């Protein structure tokens, strides 16, 4: 039962905060959300977005740390 709960939490995590990087062949740029970048490394920095203040982070760990430090009550 605990394994199933963990899988569902990870699915929700990706659905809410994750912006995957896609390569657009017609423009030759990498797109993440509504923004486009010329290099993959630039787009990878903005993979995760805070749903409360819309700041962007490169890793989920840094997003979790930000939420616990800034948005904890």
GURONU-305547 format. One record per atom (N, C-alpha, C): residue in three letters; x, y, z. Coordinates in steps of 0.05 Angstrom, whole numbers, padded with zeros to 5 digits, always signed. Each point is the difference from the previous one (the first is absolute). Layout:
REM GURONU-305547
alaXYZ;...
REM end
This chain:
REM GURONU-305547
unk+00016-00024+00000;unk-00016+00024+00000;unk+00017+00025+00000;unk+00022+00000+00015;unk+00017+00024+00002;unk+00013+00005-00027;unk+00007-00021-00014;unk+00013+00004-00026;unk-00019+00013-00020;unk-00025-00008+00000;unk-00020+00013-00017;unk-00003+00029+00006;unk+00000+00008+00025;unk-00003+00027+00009;unk+00024+00017-00010;unk+00024-00011+00001;unk+00023+00014-00009;unk-00001+00005-00030;unk-00009-00019-00015;unk-00002+00003-00029;unk-00020+00022-00007;unk-00023+00001+00014;unk-00020+00021-00006;unk+00011+00028+00007;unk+00015+00003+00022;unk+00011+00025+00008;unk+00019+00010-00022;unk+00017-00018-00010;unk+00019+00009-00021;unk-00014+00008-00025;unk-00022-00013-00007;unk-00015+00008-00024;unk-00012+00028+00004;unk-00010+00006+00023;unk-00012+00027+00006;unk+00023+00020-00001;unk+00023-00007+00011;unk+00023+00019+00000;unk+00007+00008-00028;unk+00001-00018-00018;unk+00008+00006-00028;unk-00023+00015-00014;unk-00024-00006+00006;unk-00022+00013-00013;unk-00003+00029+00007;unk+00006+00007+00025;unk-00004+00027+00010;unk+00024+00019-00006;unk+00025-00009+00006;unk+00022+00018+00000;unk+00021-00004-00022;unk-00002-00022-00015;unk+00021-00007-00019;unk-00005+00011-00028;unk+00020+00014-00011;unk-00002+00011-00027;unk+00021-00014-00017;unk-00006-00021-00016;unk+00020-00014-00015;unk+00012+00017-00022;unk+00024-00006-00007;unk+00014+00014-00022;unk-00005-00014-00026;unk-00010+00013-00020;unk-00006-00011-00026;unk+00017+00015-00021;unk+00008-00014-00020;unk+00015+00013-00022;unk-00019+00004-00024;unk-00002+00025-00008;unk-00017+00007-00023;unk+00017+00000-00025;unk-00005-00019-00018;unk+00017-00002-00024;unk-00005+00022-00020;unk-00023+00012+00000;unk-00006+00021-00019;unk+00015+00026+00007;unk+00003+00006+00026;unk+00014+00024+00008;unk+00029-00005+00008;unk+00006-00026+00006;unk+00027-00007+00009;unk+00007+00009+00028;unk-00021+00002+00017;unk+00004+00009+00027;unk-00013-00020+00020;unk+00010+00002+00025;unk-00011-00017+00021;unk-00022+00016+00014;unk-00023-00013+00005;unk-00022+00013+00013;unk-00007-00013+00026;unk-00004+00017+00020;unk-00008-00009+00027;unk-00023+00018+00009;unk-00024-00011+00000;unk-00024+00016+00006;unk-00005+00019-00023;unk-00002+00026+00005;unk-00006+00020-00021;unk+00025+00013-00010;unk+00024-00007+00011;unk+00025+00014-00007;unk+00017-00018-00018;unk+00016+00013-00017;unk+00018-00015-00018;unk+00029+00008+00005;unk+00018-00019-00002;unk+00028+00004+00005;unk+00017-00012-00023;unk+00024+00012-00003;unk+00017-00010-00022;unk+00016-00025+00009;unk+00006-00002+00026;unk+00016-00022+00010;unk-00016-00017+00020;unk+00005-00026+00000;unk-00014-00018+00019;unk+00006+00007+00029;unk+00025+00008+00005;unk+00007+00006+00028;unk-00016+00024+00011;unk-00007+00019-00017;unk-00016+00023+00009;unk-00029-00010+00006;unk-00010-00017-00016;unk-00028-00010+00004;unk-00001-00019+00024;unk+00021-00014+00006;unk+00000-00019+00022;unk+00000+00014+00027;unk+00010+00024+00001;unk-00001+00015+00025;unk-00028+00006+00009;unk-00019+00001-00018;unk-00027+00008+00006;unk-00020-00023-00001;unk+00009-00024+00009;unk-00018-00023-00001;unk-00023+00000+00020;unk+00005+00010+00024;unk-00020+00000+00021;unk-00009+00028+00007;unk-00025+00003+00005;unk-00012+00026+00006;unk-00015-00001+00026;unk+00004+00020+00018;unk-00015+00002+00024;unk-00028+00009-00006;unk-00020-00014+00010;unk-00028+00007-00007;unk-00010+00024+00016;unk+00014+00008+00021;unk-00009+00023+00016;unk+00012+00026-00009;unk+00026+00000-00007;unk+00013+00026-00007;unk+00012-00001-00028;unk-00004-00021-00015;unk+00009-00003-00028;unk+00030+00003-00005;unk+00017-00004+00021;unk+00028-00001-00005;unk+00007-00027-00013;unk+00022-00001-00015;unk+00007-00024-00014;unk+00026-00012+00011;unk+00002-00027+00000;unk+00022-00014+00012;unk+00010-00022-00019;unk+00025-00008+00003;unk+00011-00021-00017;unk-00005-00028+00010;unk-00003-00003+00026;unk-00004-00027+00012;unk-00024+00000+00018;unk-00012-00023+00004;unk-00023-00002+00018;unk+00009+00004+00029;unk+00024-00008+00006;unk+00011+00003+00027;unk+00001+00030+00008;unk+00009+00016-00019;unk+00002+00029+00006;unk-00028+00013+00002;unk-00019-00011-00015;unk-00028+00010+00002;unk-00011-00007+00027;unk+00004-00025+00010;unk-00010-00008+00026;unk+00013+00017+00022;unk+00026+00006-00002;unk+00013+00016+00020;unk-00011+00028+00000;unk-00005+00011-00024;unk-00012+00027-00002;unk-00027+00001+00013;unk-00017-00020-00005;unk-00026-00001+00012;unk+00000-00002+00030;unk+00019-00017+00010;unk+00001-00003+00029;unk+00012+00025+00014;unk+00018+00014-00014;unk+00012+00024+00012;unk-00018+00025-00002;unk-00011+00004-00023;unk-00015+00025-00006;unk-00029-00002+00006;unk-00013-00022-00008;unk-00029-00002+00002;unk-00010-00016+00024;unk+00018-00008+00018;unk-00009-00015+00024;unk-00013+00020+00019;unk-00021-00009+00013;unk-00014+00018+00018;unk+00011-00002+00027;
REM end
